[in-house]
Amino acid sequence: MRIIVMAGTSDAVHIINHLAKHEDIEVIATTTTKYGGDLAVSAGADEIIVGRLGVHEIADLISVNKIDLLVDATHPFASEASINAVKAAHNSRIKYIRYERPSIKIPKNENVFEVSSFHEAGTKALKFINENPNAKMMYLAGVTTLRQITEIIKPELTVARILPMVYSINKCLEIGIPSQNIIAMQGTFSKEFNKALMKEYATCVIITKESGESGGTPSKISAAVELKIPIILVKRPTIPELEKEIIFSDMDNLLKSVVDQTNI
């Protein structure tokens, strides 16, 4: 069985690692970055495709490689990638399965604010910055959406924690983030470590997104709550195209379903 895993997340690494152990499964992984591709290779992918793929590119990939199944394990906020994957799978008449990492329960606290967009997050954060002229906003939501925030909040007042990749660092510098405000780190971090960073950078407000437990969201929220720092949480986008699709939020169930299909 030949499977495309749309990767780039820790969830995808786990899926690829499990599927690669089965001799009758061949995995082609797609990622938007070389870093994601390297992770997919280390997990056991037979082939990787790096770059942003539209509907036609995914459909061509399915056709050329005689793909039987597409597993979408992209980030909850990568809505365009999921929409393209659904359309390509339908056009190619193959099965589409989505792994959606579980949402977390957002604590009820006066310093936790949920918003529906990054523009709304930036606008809300600006109010706290105006009340604290010597403090900074800490951005923990990835470099892709950073420009939307710095169009509202001055780059010099923004501290961005990003992946330690040349692309991400260059993106921050292009936007105007001062080098001393760039924190290049990989991984999810403990509450205590997050608290130390928030205090070190004189943070008056935090922006992050609801990336689930595997995205480190709970420890970010816990750190902010303990320090009584407002944290603005961008909610996951709603993707109507996924309403009728097969979606798993339990990793074991997804893996069982995929493996069972190879035995049909």
C-alpha positions in Angstrom: 0.0 0.0 0.0 1.3 3.4 -0.9 0.4 6.3 1.4 1.0 10.0 1.4 1.5 11.5 4.8 1.1 15.3 4.8 3.6 16.0 7.5 5.5 18.8 9.3 4.3 18.1 12.8 5.4 15.9 15.7 2.1 14.0 15.1 3.2 13.2 11.5 6.6 12.0 12.7 4.8 9.5 15.0 2.5 8.3 12.2 5.4 7.9 9.8 7.5 6.1 12.3 4.7 3.6 13.0 3.8 3.0 9.4 7.4 2.6 8.3 7.7 -0.6 10.4 5.2 -2.4 8.1 6.9 -3.9 5.1 3.8 -3.7 2.9 3.4 0.1 3.5 5.4 2.7 1.5 5.3 6.2 2.8 5.7 9.4 0.8 5.9 12.4 3.1 5.1 16.0 2.0 6.3 19.0 4.0 6.6 22.7 3.5 10.2 23.0 4.9 13.5 21.1 4.6 13.4 20.8 8.4 10.1 19.0 8.3 11.5 16.8 5.5 14.5 15.9 7.6 12.2 14.8 10.4 10.1 12.7 8.1 13.2 11.0 6.7 14.5 10.2 10.2 11.1 8.8 11.1 11.4 6.4 8.2 9.6 8.0 5.2 10.6 6.3 1.9 10.5 9.6 0.0 9.9 13.2 0.8 8.5 16.1 -1.2 9.4 19.6 0.1 7.4 22.6 -0.8 3.9 24.0 -0.7 1.5 21.9 -2.9 -1.7 23.0 -4.5 -4.6 20.8 -5.5 -3.1 19.9 -8.9 0.4 19.2 -7.5 -1.1 16.8 -4.9 -3.3 15.1 -7.5 -0.3 14.7 -9.8 1.7 13.2 -6.9 -1.2 10.7 -6.2 -1.4 9.8 -9.9 2.4 9.4 -10.6 3.0 7.4 -7.4 -0.2 5.3 -7.6 -1.2 6.4 -4.1 -3.9 4.4 -2.3 -4.5 6.7 0.8 -3.8 10.2 1.9 -3.2 10.9 5.6 -3.4 14.6 6.5 -1.3 15.2 9.7 -0.7 18.9 9.1 -1.0 21.5 11.8 -4.5 22.5 13.0 -3.9 26.0 11.6 -2.7 24.8 8.2 -6.2 25.1 6.8 -5.2 25.7 3.2 -3.1 22.5 3.1 -6.0 20.5 4.4 -8.5 22.0 1.9 -6.1 21.2 -1.0 -5.6 17.7 0.3 -9.3 17.0 0.5 -9.9 18.3 -3.0 -7.0 16.4 -4.5 -8.1 13.1 -2.8 -11.6 13.5 -4.0 -10.5 14.4 -7.6 -8.2 11.3 -7.5 -10.9 9.1 -6.0 -8.7 7.9 -3.1 -9.4 7.9 0.6 -8.6 10.9 2.8 -8.0 10.6 6.5 -7.3 13.5 8.8 -5.4 13.4 12.1 -6.6 16.3 14.2 -4.6 16.6 17.5 -7.0 16.9 20.4 -8.0 20.4 21.6 -7.3 21.4 25.2 -9.7 22.7 27.7 -9.1 26.4 28.1 -9.0 27.5 31.8 -11.4 30.1 33.0 -9.2 32.9 34.1 -9.3 36.7 33.9 -6.0 36.7 32.1 -6.9 34.2 29.4 -8.5 35.6 26.3 -9.8 33.7 23.3 -9.9 35.4 19.9 -10.9 34.2 16.4 -8.0 35.7 14.3 -4.5 37.0 14.5 -5.6 40.5 13.6 -8.0 40.4 16.6 -5.1 39.1 18.8 -2.8 41.9 17.7 -5.4 44.6 18.3 -6.2 43.2 21.8 -2.5 42.9 22.7 -1.9 46.5 21.6 -4.1 47.7 24.4 -2.0 46.0 27.0 1.2 47.4 25.5 -0.1 50.9 25.6 -0.7 50.4 29.3 2.8 49.2 29.8 5.2 51.3 27.7 8.4 49.7 29.0 7.2 46.1 28.4 7.0 43.8 25.4 4.6 41.4 23.7 5.8 37.8 23.5 4.7 35.9 20.3 4.5 32.1 20.6 2.5 31.3 17.5 5.0 30.7 14.8 6.8 32.9 12.2 4.2 32.4 9.5 1.6 34.7 11.0 4.1 37.1 12.7 3.7 39.8 10.1 0.0 40.1 10.8 0.9 41.1 14.3 3.7 43.5 13.6 1.4 45.4 11.3 -0.4 46.4 14.5 2.4 46.2 17.1 5.8 47.7 16.5 8.4 45.0 15.7 10.8 46.5 18.4 8.1 45.8 21.0 7.8 42.2 19.9 9.7 39.1 21.2 9.3 36.2 18.9 10.1 32.6 19.9 10.6 30.6 16.7 12.2 27.4 15.4 16.0 27.6 15.0 15.9 27.7 11.2 17.6 30.2 8.8 14.2 30.8 7.1 12.5 31.7 10.4 15.3 33.9 11.6 15.5 35.7 8.3 11.8 36.2 8.3 11.9 37.9 11.7 14.8 40.2 10.6 12.9 41.1 7.4 9.9 42.1 9.4 12.0 44.2 11.6 12.3 42.2 14.8 15.5 43.2 16.6 18.0 40.3 16.9 17.9 40.6 20.7 14.2 39.9 20.5 14.5 36.7 18.6 14.4 33.4 20.6 15.3 30.5 18.3 14.5 27.3 20.1 13.1 23.9 19.1 10.6 21.9 21.1 7.9 22.3 23.7 8.9 23.7 27.1 7.9 23.3 30.7 5.9 25.8 32.6 8.9 26.9 34.6 11.0 27.5 31.5 8.2 29.5 29.9 7.9 31.6 33.1 11.6 32.3 33.1 11.5 33.6 29.5 8.4 35.7 30.2 10.1 37.4 33.1 13.4 37.8 31.4 11.9 39.7 28.5 9.6 41.9 30.7 6.6 40.5 29.0 3.3 42.4 29.5 1.1 40.3 27.1 1.5 37.0 25.2 0.0 35.8 21.9 -0.2 32.1 21.1 -2.6 29.7 19.4 -4.5 26.7 20.4 -2.1 24.0 19.1 -3.0 21.3 21.6 -0.9 19.6 24.2 1.7 18.4 21.6 2.1 22.1 20.7 2.9 23.0 24.3 -0.1 25.2 24.7 -1.0 24.1 28.3 2.4 25.0 29.7 2.3 28.4 28.0 -1.1 29.2 29.5 -0.1 27.9 33.0 3.1 30.0 33.0 1.2 33.2 32.0 -1.6 32.6 34.5 0.9 32.1 37.4 2.7 35.3 36.5 -0.7 37.1 36.0 0.3 38.1 32.4 -2.6 38.4 29.9 -2.4 35.6 27.3 -4.3 35.9 24.1 -5.2 32.5 22.5 -6.1 32.4 18.8 -8.7 29.6 18.3 -8.4 27.0 15.6 -9.9 27.8 12.2 -13.1 26.0 11.2 -12.7 24.1 7.9 -16.0 23.4 6.4 -14.4 21.0 3.8 -13.6 18.6 6.6 -17.1 18.2 7.9 -17.9 15.0 6.0 -14.3 13.6 6.2 -12.9 10.8 8.4 -11.2 12.5 11.3 -9.3 10.9 14.1 -8.2 12.6 17.3 -6.9 9.4 18.8 -3.5 8.4 17.4 -3.9 4.7 18.1 -7.2 4.5 16.4 -5.9 6.2 13.3 -2.9 3.9 13.1 -5.1 0.9 13.5 -7.5 2.1 10.8 -4.6 2.7 8.3 -2.9 -0.7 9.0 -6.2 -2.5 8.8 -6.7 -1.2 5.3 -3.5 -2.7 4.1 -4.9 -6.1 5.1 -8.1 -5.8 3.0 
